[in-house]
């Protein structure tokens, strides 16, 4: 299964920078504010919009929000949505709109996926790709357009991608390395994230009247993700009580793409 998308973003998440750390992110170390726990992040009920650019071209926008509480296989969860919409003015791209849906649960410390699927809105294809996480059976079931493609082993909390946005915020600003399992392209991979207490000054269009300090994180994605995303990355998170993801640059097959937070709303 391959994700053919107009922008290179994983939950998102991602939502991290691809390129090794350079002097652009040289900064100070600070204790900062305490890290949030996963339930504080979920309860904040945020809505975030990211602008995606390749050089001077605006490729499109990414909207991330929580839709509602739900229950899946007797496990309480929240419905996380990531909407990716292309800039229809770009030649050879036109209108492309892909929605990722994730039933995200949480234990006492981290988030994990229960059910993850992709809707290709521009093609009228609902649940085009789907991962079903059955922790009791110890399997992940991979589907494409309703057809079961593979049954993979599952030995602990994991996800199809979007929950990484929440997971990474739990450790931003700490000096630690974490690994998070990702199921993508019909196989199990992982993301390595090297968190640091290093801080930099940052000007955000989402918070135009604030002087912001941000934490730097770098790591490695050991798989081929959307639009050729792979390899080293770097990320910036706000030094606040929610560790808001601020800015990203992902390395894709045509070069470096920047993903920047432009709108932020906290509904709770």
N, C-alpha and C positions, 0 to 999 in steps of 0.2 A: 504494500500500500504506500503510495507517495502522496504528499500534500502539495498540490499545485496551487500556490497562493500568490497574490500580487505583492505581498510584503513578507519580509523574513522575520517573523515574530513567533516565539514559542510560548504561555501564561503567563507567555507568555510570557510570559510570562514573561512570562515571562516579563521576558521583559528585562533583559540584561544586555550588557555591552560585549561585543565581540572584537577583539584586538587586545594585545597585551597592554599592561599599564605603562603609560609614558609620563613624561614630565608635565603633561597637561593636567594630571591628577595628583601631582605632588602636593602634600599638605601636612597638617599637624595631626597629632594623636590626642584624643580626649576621651574622658569617661562618658560625657554626654548624658542623655536621658536614659532611663532603664528601658530594656526591650519589652515589647508587648507580649502577651501570650496569645495563642491562636483564638481563644474565645473573645478576647478584646477586639481582635481584628475583624472577626465575623460580626460582632455586635455593632461595630462602627457603621456597617451598612454603607459602604462607599460606592461612589460612581466616578470612574476615571476615564478621561479621553486622552489618547496619545496620537500625536501627529508623526507620520512616517515619511522620511525624506531620503532620497538618494541624490547627493549633491544639491543642486538648486531645484530639483524636481520633487514635488509633494506627491508621493505615491498613494497616500490615502490616510485613513484614520482607523484607530482601534478603540472600541468602547468596552469597558470592563465593569460589570456590576453583579450584585447578587439579586436574584429574582424572587425567591421565596423559600421558606422552609419546606422540607419534604421528608419522606421516610422511604428507604429502599432496602429490601431484604431485612426488615425489622430494625434497621439502623437509622437514627435521625441524621439528617444531612441538610445542607443548603444547596440551592441550585445556582451555580455560578455560570455566567454567560460572558463570552468574549466575542464581540461582533467586529469583523474586519471588512472595511468597505474601501474599495479602490477609488482613485481619482479618475473619473470617466473621461477627463480631458486628455489623458495621456494616450498617444497613438499606440495601437496594437494591444492595448490593455482594455480600455472601455470599462463598462460597469461589471465589477466582480464583487460579490458579497458572500462571505462565508461566516457562519456562526458556529462557535464551539460551545457545547453545553457539558457541564460537569456536575454530577451529584457528588459533593465534597463533604466528607465526614471529618471528625476530629476526635482523637483520644485526649488524654490529659496533657499532651505536649505538642503533637504535630498534626497537620491535615493530611488526608489521603483520599484517593478516588474510589468511588463505588461504581459509577457508570459515566462513560465519556463518549460523546458522539459529535459528529460534524454534519451540519446542514449546508449544502451549497445552494444558497438562495437564488443566485442568478441562473442556475440550471434546474431549479425546482426539484432538487434531489434532497429529500429529508433522510436523516440518519444514513448518509452516504458511507461513512466509516463509523464503527462503534467498537468500544472496548467495554466488556462487562467483567467486573472484578468480583469473583466469588471467593471470599476469604475462607469460608467454612470448608469448601471443597479444595482450596489451594490452587485455583486455576484462574487464568484470564482468558476470556473467549473473545476472539477477534472476528469482526464481521465487516463485509463490504457489500453495500446495497442489499442488506438482508440475508446474505449468504455467509454461513460460518466458514471462515478461512483457516483458522488455527486455534488450538487450545494450548496455552503456555503455562508454565509453572509459576506459581505465586507463593512466595515464602514470607511476606511481610507487607507493611504499608507501602503503597506505590501509587502511581497516577499515570494518566495519559498526557499530562503536560501542565494544565492551568494551575493546579494546586501549588506548583513551584513558586508562583508569585507570593503566595501567603507563607510558604515554608521559609523562603529566603529572608523574609522580614523578621522572623523570629531570632535571627542570628546576626543581622546587620549591625556593625559597630563592635562586634566581639572578635577576639583573635582566635579563630578556630577554623577548621576545615570540615566540611560536611559533604556527604554523598547522598543523592536522592535518586531512587530507581524510576525510570520512565519506560513505558511501553509504547513503542512507535515503530511503524513499518513492520508489524508482525514479529517483533522481537523485543527482548528486554535489554535496555541500555541504562546508562546513569549519567547524571550531571555532577561534576565535582565543583564545589564552591568554596573559595578561600576568602573568608571574611576577615576584616581588619578594623582596628579602631582608628585608622587614618581618616582624617577629615579634610575636606576642601570647601572653599567658598563657592556658592552656586547661585545664579540668577534664574529663576523659574518663571515662565509666562503664566503658570497656573497660580503663582503667588507673587504678583508683581510688586507688592508693597512690603515684602519681607526680605530680610537678610538671612540667607539660608546657609547652614553648614550641612554637608552631606558626607556620608560614609562611603568608602570605596570598597568594592568587592571584585575579585577576578576568579576565573575558573576555566573549566574545560567541558565541552559537550562531546561525548564520544560516540556520536551518531550523525547521520545526515538528516537534518530537520527540514522545515519548510523553506522552499526556495533556495536550497543549497546551504542553509545555515549549518555550521559545524565548527568545531575547534575551540580556540581560546576566546574568552569574553571578559568584559569588565562591566560593573554596574555601580550606580549611585543611588543611595537611599537617604532620605531626609533624616536629620538628627531631631526627631520628635517622638512623641509617645506611640506613634503608629508605624514609623519607619517607611514612609511613603516612597514607592519607587519613582524616581524623578526623570531619569535620562538613560538612554541605551544606544549602543551602536552595535549592530550585528553584522558579521562578515558573511556575505552571500556570494554566489558565483560571479556576480557582476561587480562586486566591490563592497564598500562599507555603507550600511544603511543606518541612519540615526532615528531612534524612537524617543520622542520627548513628550513628557506630560504637559498638556496645554489647558486642561480643565479638571477641577477636582471638586467633588461635593461629598460631604459627610452627612448622611441622612439621619443618623442617630447620634 
